[in-house]
Amino acid sequence: MSSLRNHRVIIASLFLPTTAVPGESSPPTPDIYAREAGTTAATQDLGGRPPAFRHASSRSIGSTPAPLKSIVDDLKSRAITPITTPPSELNPFSKFASLAPSPAGKGTISPSSIRNMDVSLAKFQPDPLHPIRLQRRSSSKPPRYPTRSYSNTSSEPYYFAPNIHCNGGLKNAVDSVKDRMTNKLWVGTLGSSTDAYNTELKASIDRRMKELHSSLPVWIPDAEFESCYDEFCHQVLWPCLHYAVPDAPKTKLFFESAAFKQYAAVNKRFAEAIESVWMEGDVVWINDYHLMLLPLLLRQSTRVPALASATIGFFMHVAFPSSEIFRCLSVREHLLRGMLGADLVGFQTASYARHFRQTVSRILAVEALPKGIQVGFLPRSDVEYGIPGGAREGHGRFVDVGIFPMGIDVGALRERRREPDVSYWVQLLRQRYAGMMIVVGRDKLDEIQGVRHKLEAFELFLKKWPEYQGKVILLQVALQTTESNELAAGGVSDVVARINSAFSTLTYQPVVFLHTQEVTFSQYLALLTVADAFLVTSLREGMALRTHEFVECQDGRHRPLILSEFTGSYSYSGFRSCIAVNPYDTHGTAKAIHQALTMSDEEALSRWEDLHNHVVTQTAQTFVISFLTRCLRANTEHTIQTDLNSVPALNTTLLLPRYKHSSRRILLLDFEGTLWRPDMSRAGLLAPFVPPEGAVELLNKFSANQRNEVWLLSGLPIKSLEQVAAKAPGVGIVAENGCFAKIPVQNGKGGVWISMVANLNLTWKGLCVEILNYFTERTPGSFVEEREASVVWRFWTGPTDDCADRQWARRQAAEAQNHIFDSLGERYGLRIIPGSNSFLVLPNNISRSTAVGAILHPGGPAHSPRSSSMPDLDVPVSGGGGEAGFVFAVGSDEKLLRRLNELDNAETVSTSGKGTDAKWKLDAGDVGNTMWLFANSP
């Protein structure tokens, strides 16, 4: 973490943690209730007193006489219809305060008081005969803020308050390392309507936000923000990322969303804001699906060209779907290319990262490796959406793809649990529900969270095990979101009413349904502490951090967790000790509730220990530190690639003397594209291979010098390269991109092939060829090349013009790559290397770079062969790059050239004509003449 102290971290998120509220002074301190904006937000409360905070409406801001309201609240007033809450009280436990003991623990709660509590609680339950219906929220209702506001000590007509819309989990994680990440800058929106703000007011807010809160507001017109946030983000992106492809009424919006223009415009405004403050050495951390275009916009900045080499990380806080879902988006390519502008793309789970790699491979036809994405394309210029294009992205960039599970700040949560308010509510709840079991749930009120599925499972549980009627309650805390979920919310209220009408008695009501804003954070922690089970039935979710909170709060009781298989948390081994459920299986979930309530203390303790070990290991601090340090390393190792214009041309005057005076020289020469330019037409590819005489003559000239050890690096199969070996026996050969190596003949010995894949299972080849034959039948002019340990599919052999037939062939190639990777890739450990007109399938961790590494290592396969089936292998080969005075590599394999740059005695030459990390560049047409200069030297 010490390295991060040397960098300022610019954290880009749609909403800032702090917002500006209109008014000359802050109102009285409100009761603080917990409300999330994406993930956990630990807030404070004041012992259960009802909230009393509303915006002041008497003071005008700028040129507007009316109070400004939250954009999100404004969207809710028109786009959603939340379940109504009782107007008399917002805190469901507030009436208990006069009947309960003080926080200090003095006094007791009498039975008569508990009966009075039942009466007060009943006011907050849905009427089973008249279920709550959905009502439009008044657009004039002022917003309410959930945390303590800051005093305004200046004469400005506003004050600052915590932003209820910000990503609470991200804010908590960043705050948890504030003593070590001392230099940071938040970039985001205020989350309120700002059209009425004049220039002077905006400048004032900018200045004070930076001084007091290390924040930079991004000013976005209200209409533009509304279209981006409500239409594209929440009606297009959010459903897609969570496997919810819209039905017919939304199909046009989903596939042809005009709101994407506003989405691109918002991302561009973020880019301009970051450009205005970015300095050399800054780390840009971009968060979540609202800003998927931002990494590429920064990378291709024309205002600040240095951003092309900046450290940029992107983290997706929500799920990422399979390619079958994501490819339905009409703007899929723009979003993927935008994300690939980062040095590091992070996800919550391995499955989300795998889905991203597969989607990129399938849609963009680039190489997807287990560690990340090899970007080998030039992004198109998307003028229609105002997204720049150009060569700055470059060829050969590598984008790391990593897994960084989010966690909670365990230390901070433990401190909160020790506060008197929490103990107070724990005692109150235990006496109120004495002799009863409590199943607790807390979810956003949208379809993705599966609240209706949870209620239906609880209903079935009460029917199947009637002995628990009157003894078990489900206390469900729900947060209304900004999504249009009238049907979802309506279904929930109907199910709640049905359950309570069927099973309620004078003293028992099975479902207690509350809104998050009705429960203070201390009350919520008390619920987690007294719960007999915690139930999560999400249909799809990133990391369910509320489960981490439950596990930590259960350190004294160790009751079980019931968790949906479709949450990110469940994918980690530590959380496999929960009771897993498929939320679509109502019977299975009902059975899981029964299992949790009847579980022995010994089994519950054993399960809890595994869960707790994960929670205290994968913390918020670990998340922040690991992501940012990996981002810095990725920028250093992979993505800083020298522009071709700054790479010097090969200086033979400088290198020839070194070559002449070296006693041992190792020459590593690429064959295709360097020494030999193959005919890539269909006739040329299908014609029998004939070794080029000029290349063979050059190789023999090099190998005739006793001080030279010459290796030819090729992707051709052994049967083709045998002809080269016969004409140039003193040359070592690497075939099939590192799968095989032939030891050069020395003193009449050698000349045998060594398998670098002898210990690998190659049965995948037959299955791969079968898949490719299927696509070959549907792709005119394509054919399959099956080699000893790899397979090549030539999907296009016609002219290089981007005609309709070639576009079809490329789409088929992307489909084939995705199918091979899904069905065979992980099972057999394969990698796919795409080209412009073909792609190669071969075992993972096999490449020209690994073969050369073995050649240069004294204990490599040339000295200690892996295959005992090869005869006469103990041939002395003068390997070992460290012993050679001069290592000379000429080719276009960037991975190999980067690896050889680590040797002090290596000279690397790129012939690709693209951006490279090689020390020298050489035009492919000049390779022959230049190599003869070296070959003719003594």
Beta strands, then each sheet from edge to edge (+ up, - down):
strand 1: 9-15
strand 2: 18-22
strand 3: 158-162
strand 4: 184-189
strand 5: 215-217
strand 6: 283-287
strand 7: 311-315
strand 8: 344-347
strand 9: 367-369
strand 10: 372-375
strand 11: 397-403
strand 12: 437-444
strand 13: 472-479
strand 14: 511-515
strand 15: 533-536
strand 16: 561-564
strand 17: 579-581
strand 18: 665-670
strand 19: 708-713
strand 20: 732-735
strand 21: 740-742
strand 22: 753-755
strand 23: 783-786
strand 24: 791-794
strand 25: 830-834
strand 26: 838-843
strand 27: 886-891
strand 28: 906-910
strand 29: 920-921
sheet 1: 5+ 4+ 1+ 6+ 7+ 8+ 11+ 10- 9+
sheet 2: 2+ 3-
sheet 3: 14+ 13+ 12+ 15+ 16+ 17+
sheet 4: 22+ 21- 20+ 19+ 18+ 27+ 28+ 29+
sheet 5: 23+ 24- 26+ 25-
end
